[in-house]
Amino acid sequence: MGKVVVAATVIGAAALVAAAALVVQRRMRNAAKWARAMEIVREFEEKCGTPIRKLKQVADAMVVEMHAGLASENGSRVKMLISYVDNLPTGNEDGLFYALDLGGTNFRVLRVQLGGEDGGIKNQEFIEVSIPPELMVGTSDALFGYIAAELAKFVAQEGDGFHLSSGRDRELGFTFSFPVMQTSINSGTLINWTKGFSIDDAVGQDVVAELTSALKKQGLDMHVTALVNDTVGTLAGGRFSYKDVVAAVILGTGTNAAYVEHAQAIPKWHGPPPRSGEMVINMEWGNFHTAHLPLTEYDHALDFESLNRGKQIFEKMISGMYLGEIVRRVLCRMAEEAAFFGETVPPKLKIPFIVRTPDISAMHHDASPDLKVVGAKLREILEIPNVSFKKRKVIVGLCNIVAVRGARLSAAGIFGILKKLGRDTMTNQRNLKTVIAMDGGLYEHYAEFSQCLENTLQELVGEEVWQNISIVHANDGSGTGAALLAASHSRYLRWC
């Protein structure tokens, strides 16, 4: 009997030892997985580094590309397109004007009633319309036909607060936020699509002619008076409110910058000298590229799989369309190599662009003690339940890495513009003010991003210069600005 008891005891002890060994083994495996996940994050953070020295190299490279782009049409990745806008709004514009703002997955139609000298904007209203995904990769007729139909509906709802002057057709400013080779204030051919659009039969065509044809099919008497890029429109809207605006930057679905250049600094300009002596330049800075950009394997993979491979590299690092996708790609690797979300990779995590930048903004800004917003986003978007607090903190840190890199690179681009204009140092005009007009959902809604951008620009220019620089949010500048440019370039104006 004693031998039986001893045997049972030995067997029980062996079982306990085996169970303990399994627990230890499991803990070691989990520790190894966690270590691998943290290694992936650390490597990514290191490669995303943006020390001031590197940012100044990026800014210097931007200045070089700006000079090259102003010298000749194909001299630079940064196209430095002539906008044909040489007379920005003055505040004296009068009448009813429309604007169409096409720059991403949505478009807006606006009407603005201007009150003339000191009258400002008396009345305005707008609608925003989503573009069906199939139209973004369809035909030119389908896209512009859809837009014209929505515009006709909007015009039909014109109320008592808007008055068209007798004997005039309605005039429209067309903000078209894609690379265009402009040939006059109201004509220009599409160079290439960005931001997920890919409509081959529109490339090389005059986008004003395409829109005008669609408007005629709708029976709408409307003249497209001004073709402007969204950033040029933001610059015009900013100048309407702040006379010291010298540049505008869009940070939204995509990104771009425009600024006011001295006419004599544009060697490729062969037209008559602008009356103002200045010309607004549409930089198309999204296509900027330099070896100094802190690119990672995730950026290279994103670019390789994109519709515009090898193009818009700067945009793919800093704009709203791509920040969430970069986070997703890093999380996917962590799931594959470190079982970050369990033994199987969550199927939704494999879907490109399922994580949007508004999602990472919400997670980044999560101030709840248990990061419940992060948990909710993971559950709602990726169908990943019960993520631990420790892992939620890692995800917030990952959002921060991506946002900080984008914001600091954006600031380096702005610093490049200031250097080109000679506004990066103190001059004899110590009271010279410099205002940068900003617009776009990324800048407006992602507070951590916009604050980091401003802090970085201050760091780049130094405290003394910073006292003369202001960054303003030109709310709805691309829409209102286009209407203002339609007014300042109206065909009913009598030029002296």
Backbone torsions as a table, in degrees:
resi	resn	phi	psi	omega
1	MET	NA	-41.5	179.3
2	GLY	-61.1	-38.5	179.9
3	LYS	-64.6	-35.6	179.3
4	VAL	-64.6	-44.5	179.5
5	VAL	-61.5	-45.2	179.4
6	VAL	-60.5	-44.2	-179.1
7	ALA	-61.7	-44.0	179.9
8	ALA	-62.7	-40.5	179.0
9	THR	-63.0	-43.3	179.7
10	VAL	-62.6	-43.8	-179.8
11	ILE	-63.3	-43.5	179.1
12	GLY	-62.9	-41.4	179.0
13	ALA	-64.3	-41.1	179.2
14	ALA	-62.3	-39.8	178.6
15	ALA	-63.8	-41.6	178.2
16	LEU	-63.1	-42.0	178.5
17	VAL	-62.9	-43.5	179.6
18	ALA	-63.4	-43.0	179.0
19	ALA	-63.4	-42.6	178.6
20	ALA	-63.1	-38.9	179.3
21	ALA	-63.9	-38.9	177.9
22	LEU	-64.2	-41.0	178.6
23	VAL	-62.2	-46.5	179.6
24	VAL	-61.5	-43.1	-179.3
25	GLN	-61.7	-43.3	179.8
26	ARG	-64.1	-42.3	179.2
27	ARG	-63.3	-38.7	178.9
28	MET	-65.8	-40.4	177.8
29	ARG	-63.6	-43.7	179.0
30	ASN	-63.5	-40.3	178.6
31	ALA	-63.7	-39.5	179.5
32	ALA	-66.2	-40.6	178.4
33	LYS	-64.4	-43.7	179.7
34	TRP	-63.4	-41.4	178.8
35	ALA	-61.5	-39.8	179.0
36	ARG	-66.8	-41.4	178.3
37	ALA	-60.8	-44.3	-180.0
38	MET	-67.3	-32.5	177.5
39	GLU	-65.4	-41.0	177.6
40	ILE	-61.4	-44.0	-180.0
41	VAL	-65.6	-44.2	-179.6
42	ARG	-62.3	-44.1	179.0
43	GLU	-61.2	-41.9	179.9
44	PHE	-64.1	-44.7	-179.4
45	GLU	-62.3	-41.6	178.9
46	GLU	-62.3	-43.5	-178.6
47	LYS	-71.6	-21.3	178.5
48	CYS	-88.5	2.9	-174.9
49	GLY	-56.8	137.0	-179.8
50	THR	-132.4	64.4	175.5
51	PRO	-63.5	157.2	-176.7
52	ILE	-55.0	-38.9	178.5
53	ARG	-56.8	-44.4	179.7
54	LYS	-68.1	-39.5	-179.9
55	LEU	-64.0	-36.9	177.6
56	LYS	-68.7	-32.6	174.8
57	GLN	-66.6	-39.4	176.6
58	VAL	-62.5	-45.1	179.7
59	ALA	-62.3	-43.1	178.5
60	ASP	-62.1	-40.4	178.3
61	ALA	-65.4	-36.2	177.3
62	MET	-62.6	-43.0	179.9
63	VAL	-62.6	-42.9	178.3
64	VAL	-58.9	-45.6	-179.3
65	GLU	-66.9	-34.9	178.1
66	MET	-63.1	-46.9	178.0
67	HIS	-59.3	-44.4	-178.4
68	ALA	-64.8	-39.7	179.8
69	GLY	-69.3	-31.1	176.8
70	LEU	-75.5	-23.2	-176.6
71	ALA	-77.5	-37.8	-177.4
72	SER	-154.5	159.5	-173.5
73	GLU	-62.6	-36.9	-177.7
74	ASN	-115.6	31.4	-174.2
75	GLY	-86.1	-6.9	-172.4
76	SER	-156.0	155.1	170.0
77	ARG	-64.3	-32.3	176.7
78	VAL	-86.5	108.5	-165.3
79	LYS	-69.1	-27.0	178.0
80	MET	51.3	58.9	-174.2
81	LEU	-75.9	136.6	175.9
82	ILE	-75.0	126.4	-173.4
83	SER	-89.7	-16.7	-174.1
84	TYR	68.2	11.3	173.5
85	VAL	-96.1	108.4	179.3
86	ASP	-123.0	1.9	175.4
87	ASN	-135.6	96.1	179.3
88	LEU	-72.9	159.0	-177.8
89	PRO	-55.5	145.7	-177.4
90	THR	-109.1	-16.8	-174.6
91	GLY	101.9	-5.1	-179.2
92	ASN	-97.1	0.8	-176.1
93	GLU	-66.6	146.7	-172.3
94	ASP	-140.2	141.1	173.9
95	GLY	118.4	-173.9	-179.4
96	LEU	-101.6	127.5	-179.3
97	PHE	-138.4	147.2	179.7
98	TYR	-107.8	161.9	174.6
99	ALA	-144.5	143.8	172.4
100	LEU	-119.6	124.6	-177.3
101	ASP	-116.3	102.4	-179.9
102	LEU	-113.6	112.0	-175.1
103	GLY	-152.1	6.6	-178.5
104	GLY	-172.7	-146.6	-177.0
105	THR	-76.7	-10.8	173.6
106	ASN	-123.6	159.5	167.4
107	PHE	-131.5	156.6	-179.5
108	ARG	-123.1	146.6	173.3
109	VAL	-121.0	131.3	-176.7
110	LEU	-127.7	155.4	165.0
111	ARG	-131.2	140.2	-174.0
112	VAL	-133.1	128.6	174.1
113	GLN	-101.9	116.8	-177.9
114	LEU	-99.5	144.1	-171.9
115	GLY	-102.9	10.3	179.7
116	GLY	77.8	-162.0	-175.1
117	GLU	-55.0	122.1	179.8
118	ASP	63.9	5.1	-178.9
119	GLY	-86.5	-23.9	179.1
120	GLY	62.2	-153.4	178.0
121	ILE	-91.5	113.0	-176.0
122	LYS	-82.1	-34.5	-177.1
123	ASN	-159.1	146.7	174.5
124	GLN	-158.9	153.1	174.2
125	GLU	-155.2	160.6	-177.1
126	PHE	-152.9	163.8	169.5
127	ILE	-127.8	153.1	176.0
128	GLU	-121.1	134.1	-174.1
129	VAL	-127.8	133.5	175.8
130	SER	-78.9	143.6	177.5
131	ILE	-95.5	121.7	177.1
132	PRO	-56.1	136.3	-176.3
133	PRO	-53.3	-35.8	-177.9
134	GLU	-66.5	-25.0	178.5
135	LEU	-76.0	-20.3	179.5
136	MET	-74.1	-15.1	179.7
137	VAL	-130.3	21.7	-176.7
138	GLY	-97.7	-123.8	-179.1
139	THR	-118.3	161.6	178.8
140	SER	-63.0	-43.9	-179.8
141	ASP	-59.7	-40.4	-178.3
142	ALA	-66.3	-44.9	-178.4
143	LEU	-65.9	-52.8	-176.1
144	PHE	-71.1	-29.2	175.0
145	GLY	-63.9	-41.4	178.4
146	TYR	-64.2	-44.0	-179.8
147	ILE	-63.9	-45.6	-178.8
148	ALA	-62.9	-37.5	179.2
149	ALA	-64.1	-42.1	178.1
150	GLU	-67.5	-36.4	177.9
151	LEU	-65.1	-40.7	179.0
152	ALA	-62.9	-39.4	177.0
153	LYS	-61.9	-41.1	-178.1
154	PHE	-66.4	-43.6	179.0
155	VAL	-61.3	-37.9	-178.6
156	ALA	-64.0	-19.0	-178.7
157	GLN	-98.5	14.5	-178.9
158	GLU	-59.2	123.4	-173.6
159	GLY	-97.4	-171.0	-175.4
160	ASP	-68.2	-22.4	-177.5
161	GLY	-78.8	4.6	-177.8
162	PHE	-128.4	131.9	-173.8
163	HIS	-133.6	117.5	176.7
164	LEU	-85.7	129.6	-179.3
165	SER	-61.2	143.4	-177.5
166	SER	-59.9	136.8	176.2
167	GLY	81.3	8.9	-178.7
168	ARG	-115.7	145.4	167.5
169	ASP	-82.9	158.1	173.8
170	ARG	-67.0	143.3	178.8
171	GLU	-118.9	146.5	-172.5
172	LEU	-133.1	136.9	169.5
173	GLY	-97.4	128.7	-173.7
174	PHE	-109.2	105.4	175.1
175	THR	-86.7	113.0	-177.5
176	PHE	-121.0	105.5	-167.0
177	SER	-93.0	51.3	177.5
178	PHE	-138.7	158.4	-177.3
179	PRO	-60.8	121.5	-178.5
180	VAL	-130.8	138.7	170.7
181	MET	-91.7	102.5	-174.0
182	GLN	-81.4	138.5	-179.8
183	THR	-114.3	-12.4	173.7
184	SER	-164.8	-179.2	-178.4
185	ILE	-64.5	-23.3	-178.9
186	ASN	-131.9	38.9	172.0
187	SER	-156.2	147.7	178.8
188	GLY	-178.0	144.6	-178.9
189	THR	-100.0	140.1	-179.9
190	LEU	-70.2	127.0	179.4
191	ILE	-85.0	-52.7	176.4
192	ASN	-163.8	159.4	177.7
193	TRP	-86.5	156.9	171.7
194	THR	-138.6	-176.2	172.3
195	LYS	59.8	31.1	175.2
196	GLY	90.5	-4.0	175.0
197	PHE	-82.1	144.6	175.3
198	SER	-155.1	83.6	-178.9
199	ILE	-117.7	95.6	-169.3
200	ASP	-61.7	-38.7	-173.9
201	ASP	-75.5	-4.3	176.1
202	ALA	-90.9	-23.1	-178.3
203	VAL	-64.9	131.5	-178.4
204	GLY	86.7	-2.2	-179.3
205	GLN	-100.0	154.8	175.2
206	ASP	-76.1	113.0	-174.4
207	VAL	-69.2	-26.6	176.1
208	VAL	-68.9	-41.5	177.5
209	ALA	-63.2	-38.5	178.6
210	GLU	-63.8	-44.5	179.4
211	LEU	-67.6	-43.9	-179.4
212	THR	-59.3	-42.6	177.8
213	SER	-61.3	-42.2	179.5
214	ALA	-66.7	-37.4	178.5
215	LEU	-65.1	-40.5	179.2
216	LYS	-63.6	-38.2	178.3
217	LYS	-63.9	-25.2	177.2
218	GLN	-87.5	-3.1	-178.3
219	GLY	71.5	28.1	-175.2
220	LEU	-102.3	119.3	177.3
221	ASP	-84.8	92.9	-178.4
222	MET	-144.6	130.7	-178.1
223	HIS	-102.4	126.9	175.8
224	VAL	-80.9	106.4	-172.4
225	THR	-88.1	-34.5	-175.9
226	ALA	-141.8	131.0	172.5
227	LEU	-104.8	119.4	-176.7
228	VAL	-135.3	152.4	170.9
229	ASN	-78.6	155.1	-178.7
230	ASP	-57.4	-34.3	-177.8
231	THR	-74.1	-35.0	174.7
232	VAL	-65.3	-40.2	176.3
233	GLY	-62.8	-40.4	177.6
234	THR	-65.2	-39.0	176.7
235	LEU	-61.6	-43.2	179.2
236	ALA	-65.3	-44.0	178.5
237	GLY	-64.4	-38.9	177.5
238	GLY	-64.7	-43.0	-179.9
239	ARG	-64.1	-32.6	178.2
240	PHE	-58.9	-34.4	-177.3
241	SER	-99.9	-29.8	-176.2
242	TYR	-133.2	110.7	-174.0
243	LYS	-67.4	-15.9	-177.3
244	ASP	-95.3	10.4	177.7
245	VAL	-66.9	126.0	179.6
246	VAL	-117.5	-13.9	-178.1
247	ALA	-154.5	159.6	176.3
248	ALA	-137.9	145.2	179.8
249	VAL	-132.9	132.2	174.5
250	ILE	-102.9	128.6	172.2
251	LEU	-130.6	93.2	-178.4
252	GLY	-140.4	-131.3	174.8
253	THR	-55.5	-46.5	173.0
254	GLY	-117.4	-165.4	179.2
255	THR	-148.3	150.4	176.9
256	ASN	-165.3	169.8	177.0
257	ALA	-142.7	150.8	174.1
258	ALA	-139.6	154.0	179.5
259	TYR	-154.4	167.4	-179.4
260	VAL	-93.8	118.2	-177.5
261	GLU	-110.1	148.9	173.2
262	HIS	-70.5	134.9	-174.8
263	ALA	-58.8	-36.1	-178.2
264	GLN	-70.6	-10.5	179.4
265	ALA	-94.7	13.5	-178.6
266	ILE	-119.7	83.0	-176.9
267	PRO	-57.2	-30.4	-176.4
268	LYS	-80.9	-5.4	177.2
269	TRP	-78.9	118.8	-177.6
270	HIS	-117.1	7.1	179.2
271	GLY	-83.3	-176.8	177.0
272	PRO	-63.4	150.0	-179.7
273	PRO	-59.2	131.8	177.4
274	PRO	-59.6	142.1	-178.5
275	ARG	-58.7	-34.0	-177.9
276	SER	-83.5	-13.7	-175.6
277	GLY	80.1	4.1	-178.6
278	GLU	-131.1	160.8	177.6
279	MET	-144.9	135.3	175.0
280	VAL	-77.7	128.5	179.5
281	ILE	-107.2	126.3	174.3
282	ASN	-91.3	105.8	-169.8
283	MET	-70.1	-36.2	-168.7
284	GLU	54.7	53.7	-174.0
285	TRP	-74.9	-8.3	177.8
286	GLY	-60.1	-23.9	-179.4
287	ASN	-89.9	3.3	178.2
288	PHE	-60.6	141.1	177.7
289	HIS	-151.1	140.3	175.7
290	THR	-152.3	155.3	178.2
291	ALA	-64.2	-15.3	-178.7
292	HIS	-80.8	-10.6	178.5
293	LEU	-68.8	133.7	-177.6
294	PRO	-80.4	73.8	-178.9
295	LEU	-80.7	145.3	178.4
296	THR	-117.8	174.2	177.7
297	GLU	-62.8	-27.8	178.7
298	TYR	-69.9	-38.3	176.3
299	ASP	-65.0	-43.2	-179.9
300	HIS	-62.9	-42.0	-179.5
301	ALA	-66.9	-42.3	177.8
302	LEU	-59.0	-46.8	179.8
303	ASP	-62.3	-43.9	-177.5
304	PHE	-60.8	-35.0	-177.4
305	GLU	-91.0	0.0	-175.6
306	SER	-81.5	166.5	177.6
307	LEU	-72.7	-21.3	-177.7
308	ASN	-123.1	59.9	-176.1
309	ARG	-55.3	133.6	177.6
310	GLY	82.4	-1.7	-178.6
311	LYS	-119.8	161.9	176.0
312	GLN	54.8	41.1	-177.4
313	ILE	-64.1	-44.0	178.7
314	PHE	-60.4	-44.9	179.2
315	GLU	-59.8	-38.6	-177.8
316	LYS	-71.3	-12.3	178.3
317	MET	-98.8	-22.2	-170.6
318	ILE	-126.0	-9.8	-171.2
319	SER	-98.5	164.2	-173.2
320	GLY	-64.8	-25.7	-178.9
321	MET	-67.7	-25.6	-167.6
322	TYR	-113.5	-19.9	-173.9
323	LEU	-60.5	-44.4	179.2
324	GLY	-64.1	-35.8	179.8
325	GLU	-67.6	-35.3	177.0
326	ILE	-64.8	-43.2	176.9
327	VAL	-59.4	-44.9	-179.7
328	ARG	-58.9	-42.4	-177.5
329	ARG	-64.7	-38.4	177.7
330	VAL	-68.3	-43.9	178.5
331	LEU	-61.2	-37.7	179.9
332	CYS	-63.7	-41.8	178.4
333	ARG	-65.5	-39.3	178.0
334	MET	-63.5	-37.3	178.6
335	ALA	-68.6	-37.9	-177.3
336	GLU	-75.2	-43.1	-172.5
337	GLU	-97.3	-17.6	-175.9
338	ALA	-131.4	12.3	179.6
339	ALA	46.1	45.8	-173.4
340	PHE	-62.4	-32.0	-180.0
341	PHE	-112.6	22.5	-179.5
342	GLY	115.4	-177.6	-172.9
343	GLU	-70.2	-20.9	177.1
344	THR	-116.8	148.2	178.3
345	VAL	-76.4	125.4	178.8
346	PRO	-55.7	126.1	-175.9
347	PRO	-54.5	-40.3	-177.9
348	LYS	-64.5	-28.7	-178.8
349	LEU	-66.3	-18.8	-179.2
350	LYS	-84.6	-5.0	-176.6
351	ILE	-86.3	117.0	180.0
352	PRO	-58.4	139.1	174.4
353	PHE	65.2	15.4	176.4
354	ILE	-70.8	-28.6	174.7
355	VAL	-93.4	114.6	-176.9
356	ARG	-97.2	162.5	-179.9
357	THR	-62.5	-37.4	173.8
358	PRO	-58.1	-29.5	178.1
359	ASP	-69.1	-45.3	-179.5
360	ILE	-71.2	-28.6	174.9
361	SER	-63.9	-45.2	179.6
362	ALA	-62.0	-41.2	179.1
363	MET	-69.0	-40.5	-179.2
364	HIS	-63.5	-35.4	-177.3
365	HIS	-90.0	2.9	-177.1
366	ASP	-63.8	112.6	-178.6
367	ALA	-105.8	7.0	-179.6
368	SER	-70.7	148.3	-176.1
369	PRO	-58.5	-35.0	-177.8
370	ASP	-105.1	13.1	-179.3
371	LEU	51.6	50.6	-175.4
372	LYS	-70.0	-26.8	176.7
373	VAL	-64.4	-41.4	177.5
374	VAL	-59.9	-47.4	179.1
375	GLY	-60.2	-41.5	-179.5
376	ALA	-66.0	-42.1	179.3
377	LYS	-63.1	-43.1	179.7
378	LEU	-63.2	-37.7	-179.7
379	ARG	-72.4	-44.4	-175.4
380	GLU	-73.2	-42.3	-172.7
381	ILE	-88.7	-44.8	-173.0
382	LEU	-106.5	-2.3	-178.9
383	GLU	56.0	41.7	176.6
384	ILE	-110.0	107.2	-178.6
385	PRO	-90.4	161.4	167.0
386	ASN	56.0	47.3	175.2
387	VAL	-81.0	131.7	-175.4
388	SER	-65.3	158.1	179.0
389	PHE	-60.0	-39.7	-179.7
390	LYS	-59.4	-41.7	-179.9
391	LYS	-73.7	-33.7	176.3
392	ARG	-61.2	-41.0	178.2
393	LYS	-61.6	-39.0	178.4
394	VAL	-63.0	-40.9	-179.1
395	ILE	-66.2	-40.6	175.6
396	VAL	-60.9	-42.5	177.4
397	GLY	-61.2	-36.9	178.5
398	LEU	-66.5	-41.9	175.4
399	CYS	-59.5	-40.5	-179.7
400	ASN	-63.7	-41.9	179.7
401	ILE	-59.1	-47.3	-177.2
402	VAL	-67.7	-43.1	-178.8
403	ALA	-67.6	-43.1	-179.5
404	VAL	-63.3	-44.3	177.7
405	ARG	-59.2	-46.6	-179.5
406	GLY	-62.7	-43.3	-178.2
407	ALA	-66.4	-43.1	-177.9
408	ARG	-69.5	-36.2	175.5
409	LEU	-68.2	-36.5	175.5
410	SER	-60.7	-44.0	178.2
411	ALA	-62.5	-38.0	177.8
412	ALA	-63.4	-37.5	176.7
413	GLY	-63.4	-44.4	178.1
414	ILE	-63.7	-40.6	177.5
415	PHE	-60.0	-36.9	176.2
416	GLY	-60.5	-42.2	178.0
417	ILE	-63.1	-44.7	179.2
418	LEU	-60.9	-38.8	177.4
419	LYS	-64.3	-42.4	179.6
420	LYS	-61.3	-36.6	-178.9
421	LEU	-86.7	-2.2	-178.8
422	GLY	72.3	24.5	-178.5
423	ARG	-107.5	18.2	179.2
424	ASP	-93.5	-5.4	178.6
425	THR	-133.7	164.8	176.9
426	MET	-72.1	137.9	179.6
427	THR	-115.3	-176.7	176.7
428	ASN	-64.5	-27.5	178.1
429	GLN	-86.6	82.0	-170.8
430	ARG	-67.5	-19.2	-179.6
431	ASN	-98.3	10.2	179.2
432	LEU	-65.0	120.5	-178.7
433	LYS	-95.7	144.3	177.9
434	THR	-127.7	120.7	180.0
435	VAL	-117.4	130.7	175.5
436	ILE	-108.1	122.2	177.8
437	ALA	-90.9	128.4	-178.6
438	MET	-116.8	145.9	174.7
439	ASP	-151.1	168.5	178.8
440	GLY	114.6	145.0	-175.8
441	GLY	-61.4	-35.4	179.6
442	LEU	-62.0	-48.5	180.0
443	TYR	-66.7	-40.6	-173.9
444	GLU	-72.9	-40.2	-169.8
445	HIS	-104.7	-17.1	-178.1
446	TYR	-101.3	86.5	-171.6
447	ALA	-61.5	-39.7	179.3
448	GLU	-62.1	-37.6	179.3
449	PHE	-66.4	-52.8	-175.4
450	SER	-65.8	-37.4	178.8
451	GLN	-67.2	-40.6	177.5
452	CYS	-63.6	-39.5	177.9
453	LEU	-59.3	-49.8	-177.4
454	GLU	-65.1	-41.5	178.0
455	ASN	-62.4	-39.3	-179.3
456	THR	-69.1	-41.1	178.1
457	LEU	-62.6	-40.4	176.4
458	GLN	-60.5	-41.6	178.7
459	GLU	-64.0	-37.3	-177.6
460	LEU	-72.5	-41.9	-176.0
461	VAL	-86.0	-22.9	-177.1
462	GLY	91.9	157.9	-172.4
463	GLU	-63.1	-39.6	-176.1
464	GLU	-65.8	-48.5	179.6
465	VAL	-66.0	-37.0	-177.0
466	TRP	-58.4	-28.1	-179.3
467	GLN	-61.9	-23.5	-178.6
468	ASN	-102.5	7.2	-178.4
469	ILE	-111.9	136.6	175.6
470	SER	-128.8	139.5	172.1
471	ILE	-112.1	122.6	-177.6
472	VAL	-119.7	147.2	175.6
473	HIS	-89.0	108.6	178.4
474	ALA	-84.7	80.9	-173.2
475	ASN	-59.4	124.1	-179.9
476	ASP	59.6	30.9	-178.7
477	GLY	-61.3	-37.3	-175.8
478	SER	-67.3	-30.7	177.9
479	GLY	-82.3	-56.0	180.0
480	THR	-62.8	-39.6	179.6
481	GLY	-60.5	-38.0	178.4
482	ALA	-66.1	-39.8	177.0
483	ALA	-64.6	-39.7	178.6
484	LEU	-64.7	-38.4	178.4
485	LEU	-71.7	-31.6	172.9
486	ALA	-62.0	-38.1	179.0
487	ALA	-69.9	-44.4	-176.8
488	SER	-73.7	-12.9	177.4
489	HIS	-118.8	20.7	-178.2
490	SER	-56.0	140.8	178.4
491	ARG	-74.1	-7.2	178.2
492	TYR	-94.4	-1.3	178.0
493	LEU	-72.7	147.2	174.5
494	ARG	-106.4	109.4	-179.2
495	TRP	-81.8	139.4	179.5
496	CYS	-76.3	NA	NA
